[in-house]
């Protein structure tokens, strides 16, 4: 198991909409994420900067990068593109975060 953390950016005024959309996440999207080896996935919002901080655990042998090729993931990206900073393919702009401290 490995843990990954990354940052994304929300556009101003869309915090409630972002939460609403994630509260109604599609079951087939959850299945696709799980099939890529991701579990225990959380996203937090820094309301001051509108930065979204995500932490996900990945099972041994899992590969979250395969999500980029999944039609359901690309459909989700397209739906979210109006409220987040995105790349030309509508994937969210993600910045990997370096681990600095962990305590069990």
Steps between C-alpha positions, in 0.01 A plus 500: 500500500616849425343834578482785253409862562436771245354847467236626260335842468135596519363805319355774726139454606477127429570333835137402558461372144822297527373336820156439349647324196729284712219413741324352196805330349402245238521136615677405174763768568560367851535151350755621243707678767492190719599278206811716450608404854397820679322480835461722804481814284426840657494856368520806725441866418712792622229766477751784520695395189237276331764228487368146508729261687455134409639192672455151364635160587599267218512123536821318411490447125241777454550775243284814521647619169280249314203720591611743226393244239161421656199652320306547826789696653527723193124557515536610867785732408284659230220555751737654756695721256275803552583528871869404521834586346548242227746392231409512127352146528280617793699295752545697821829681539666289773818582687658210686579578862816378667459317831652697786374320811297194595406361837325165554 
